[in-house]
Amino acid sequence: MFCTNCGRKLDPEDVFCPGCGKKVEKESKEAQIPSGVIPKKRRSSKAWVWAILSLVVICGLALGWYFLWGKGSEGSSLYRVIVNGEWGYIDKTGKIVINPQFDDAWPFSEGLASVKVGGKYGYIDKTGKFVINPQFDWAGDFFEGLAWVKVGDKYGYIDKTGKFVINPQFDWAGDFSEGLAPVEVGGKWGYIDKTGKIVINPQFDDADYFFEGLAPVEVGRKWGFIDKTGKFVINPQFDGAYNFSEGLAPVEVGRKWGFIDKTGKFVINPQFDGAYNFSEGLAPVQVGGKWGYIDKAGKFVINPQFDEAHDFHDGLALVVVEGLYGYIDKTGHYVWRPTN
């Protein structure tokens, strides 16, 4: 299952996406589509980047406002906010830049944001003007110049003029990362290039994004890692796996998570109840129902104390305590106290 907002792979027990903080919509089939950032760190890890996630969401600015962590793109300075059921955008001071008026809104990525009006998705620029008129049944973020869109029950890719570069033909589709995108055809996953040509034939039960030259894929309920030729570099042997980031990848063995290097060797032995990618030298891990942060030696730098913990970006990480959002620095101190 993937986050509908940023594309990050989710665990069944996740309540909030570890990459972007959006509440997981488990009841919806749409919640399983890989979209997004490339948690692509995406331009960072999931390059998520994540075309680079935005720094932080500004919480608790006004009664009735609910902020979500936005992934954003290079130079992004706008954040989504919902007011009385409608979405708009604010700047870092909390000033409304684009008035709340949309039924749904995604963070800006590569200068454009996907928004929903009248049941259809289109794209606006940072002035709030439509650059691509609402016409799609669903639409993801732009990464590497292309964005996946849904028309009917098929997915294709458009450029920033709204023109189809790859016609709708796939059952599911994810963002481009390192020149390739995962797509589903007939119940199997493979990878296409930016011309729409299948580069790695659909053969996997599940597939995630390429980062640092490798991508995790699932075969027979086991996960391994392939290179861009489709060859296994690390054979399927793990019960779960996320992308490589900063040279390490979190993997699951027997319901415990640890970290491997690109040879498949454990650098940090499986011992955690949950784990996500390293970002800025730290990784969120779960022990006894609480999340904290470890360094690359596997040592706790911030003790487990949060109900949810997310990647660090620009020195800050979103955490959740009793359903309230807050932001911490790398010492574990709050920059913003938990708030709605």
Buried (B, 14 or more C-beta within 10 A) or exposed (E): BBBBBBBBBBBEEBEBBBBBBBEBBEEEEEBBBBBBBBBBBBBBBBBBBBBBBBBBBBBBBEEEBEBBBBBBBEEBBBBBBBBEEBBBBBBEEBEBBBEBEBBBBBBBBBBBBBBBBEEBBBBBBBEBEEBBEBEBBBBBBBBBEBBBBBBEEBBBBBBBEBEEBBEBEBBBBBBBBBEBBBBBBEEBBBBBBBEBEEBBEBEBBBBBBBBBEBBBBBBEEBBBBBBBEBEEBBEBEBBBBBBBBBEBBBBBBEEBBBBBBBEBEEBBEBEBBBBBBBBBEBBBBBBEEBBBBBBBEBEEBBEBEBBBBBBBBEEBBBBBBEEBBBBBEBEBEEEBEBEE
